[in-house]
Amino acid sequence: IDKALVTKAPKAEMRDLSGDSLKFEKGSGRLEGNRVVLFANGSATSEVRLTSAGRYRIMVAAGQDEAGKEAAKMRLLINGKQAEIYDVKAPAEKPAVFVVEKTLQVGPLTLEAQFTNDFSDEKGPPGKKDRNLQVHGFRVEGPMEKVVPIPLPPTHVRVFSETPKSAGDERPVAGRTLYRFVSRAWRRPVTDPELARLLTLYDLGRKQGETFEGGVALAIKASLVSPNFLFRGEVQPEPNNPAKVVAVDEYALASRLSYFLWSSIPDEELLRLAYQKQLRKNLRAQVDRMLADPKAAALTENFLGQWLQLRNIDGVNPDQAYAKGFDDSLRDAMREETERLFTSILKNNRPYDELITAEYTFVNERLAAHYGLPDVKGPEFRQVSLKDTPRRGVLGHAGILTITSHPNRTSLVKRGKWVLENLLGTPPPPAPPTVPPLDEGAAVAKSATLRERFEKHRSDPICSGCHQRMDGIGFGLENFDLVGRWRDKDAGFPVDSQGQLATGEKFKTPAELTGILIGSKRHLLHENFAENLLTYSLGRGLEYYDKPTVKALVKQADKEGGGIRNFIFAVVESVPFQYRRGDGKR
């Protein structure tokens, strides 16, 4: 609030920046007591932040160690621009003060004193062999009597859309200002008792010498540490009976909708419709409007980060010996590829299946080179075809393949588990604590393929149950290395990507695995997507009694075309999203 609102008139300040607080480069200067000695062509700098615009007086105190025929020369820079050049003739022990006046704006002020004519002569007279510039410090005074009017920031103008015309008008204007701001912050109309308590703080601020704006700012600060702002509270049903299920009011519905799609508070249109009790009647139109807004990028980023674990890409660090060239720009491109595919499908309301089967993707030059895709130049992302390539959908995305690998090799277990858990919603049970690790010794790695080592590993009856479910899927993705590049061989052995699901379906390639997922497993894909979308929208885990809702969501979405937007429509129209029950507290 202090940054967003201007609550005080500009007033003159004086700030001393002593020499021992200045910055300088080693090798060109040293600190002696409370001053910087520049013995080479270096500089002494300092920075302050101005809170008011106006005319300022800048002073720098400096002296010289004399040598040669010239006086030490000092260039004064203000915010990186030359202000003056001075001949510094005063001795170091009795520095001269150099003054310049400048009109400055609010923000950081950088001051720099540069030594520009270093000189030394070993044959010179005693005490005059080496010319140095000694900077004792800066002083900043102002703004002076002629204050430059401050352009009010947009945030201030939005909050104080109304100004009092007289002293008697101040409190009513303060009340209306607080009502508008706090109703937005609390995502519902402020009640009369709540507004009265906030105005008490306004009154307190005024009694303690605050300006009108300062008193309002004090009350606004209180509103932002209130549970009404920090928590998404909703009005309890009356009477407060845990067995009673009622529709949430339209303000709560606006909040649920905005945090689902924007990860932020409702905008004015949502609150206006809630006030008019028209939001439910215009729900689909509002979803379309909100998804067209740039703020909807939060849904893609946060939902994919949670559901597909895409946010884990920030923490992976593949071994450069096995993933040469992997860097932050490639990591960012991997994340953006998946986010752009989801956004495209959402924007065009394409079927959810396309996330798994898409014969196109989004790449820039860096990612295209990683995939071996030709004719992509520049850092901009663009849509490209994947026809005649083995990649399809998110299972061919380098980001997903990287987060499901080890730092030095692929992982059948991680990839199989990811598909079971994140796409099919059928996670395997945790591994028993007594399971021996896979033998990864160098001699073993050179003598057997990864498939042979895993088949030996899962021959143990303790391991076979879970590994049979995970490894079969993992084998289908073995043509992709630990950072998602296509390969035909692994450590000199041909890659064998044939596998079998625990339910008996067999495949030989990644494309055939994808075909099984959208074929016999399609119902699981849709139910799991609906379950994750509902979980994200509600901000809670689902319970057994939510199962009928999940099946109803899938049925409704599929009936309307199966597009991702159809799933969103089904979620926001569902009973858990639209209704609540009492919590039983009296």
Salt bridges, closest charged atoms under 4 A:
ASP2 OD1 - LYS221 NZ 2.93
GLU13 OE1 - ARG15 NE 3.89
ASP16 OD1 - ARG139 NE 2.56
GLU32 OE2 - ARG30 NE 2.68
GLU66 OE1 - LYS128 NZ 3.88
GLU70 OE1 - ARG131 NH1 3.87
ASP87 OD1 - LYS73 NZ 2.63
GLU93 OE2 - ARG35 NH2 2.72
GLU101 OE1 - ARG55 NE 3.79
GLU101 OE2 - ARG57 NH2 3.47
GLU141 OE1 - ARG57 NH1 3.04
GLU162 OE2 - ARG176 NH2 2.63
GLU162 OE1 - ARG180 NH1 3.71
GLU170 OE1 - ARG206 NH2 2.53
GLU194 OE2 - ARG188 NH2 2.85
ASP203 OD2 - ARG171 NH2 2.86
GLU234 OE2 - ARG256 NE 2.85
GLU234 OE1 - ARG580 NH1 3.44
GLU250 OE2 - ARG280 NH1 3.96
ASP267 OD2 - ARG289 NH1 2.87
GLU268 OE2 - ARG184 NH1 3.72
GLU269 OE1 - ARG289 NE 3.50
ASP288 OD1 - ARG565 NH1 2.84
ASP314 OD1 - ARG335 NH2 2.05
ASP327 OD1 - ARG366 NH2 3.46
ASP328 OD1 - ARG331 NE 3.36
ASP332 OD1 - ARG335 NH1 3.38
GLU336 OE2 - ARG340 NE 2.74
GLU337 OE2 - HIS397 NE2 3.68
ASP353 OD2 - ARG522 NE 2.71
ASP353 OD1 - HIS526 NE2 2.58
GLU354 OE1 - ARG350 NH2 2.88
GLU359 OE2 - ARG392 NE 3.56
GLU380 OE1 - ARG382 NH2 3.87
GLU421 OE2 - LYS417 NZ 3.26
GLU440 OE1 - ARG409 NE 2.76
GLU455 OE2 - ARG451 NH1 3.83
ASP471 OD2 - ARG458 NH1 3.81
ASP471 OD1 - HIS467 ND1 3.09
GLU478 OE1 - ARG487 NH2 3.06
ASP481 OD2 - ARG485 NE 2.75
ASP490 OD1 - ARG487 NH1 3.30
ASP496 OD2 - ARG451 NE 3.40
GLU505 OE2 - LYS521 NZ 3.61
GLU527 OE2 - LYS551 NZ 2.94
GLU531 OE1 - LYS547 NZ 3.56
ASP546 OD2 - ARG540 NH1 3.01
ASP558 OD1 - HIS526 ND1 2.90
GLU560 OE2 - ARG284 NH2 2.98
GLU573 OE2 - ARG284 NE 2.73
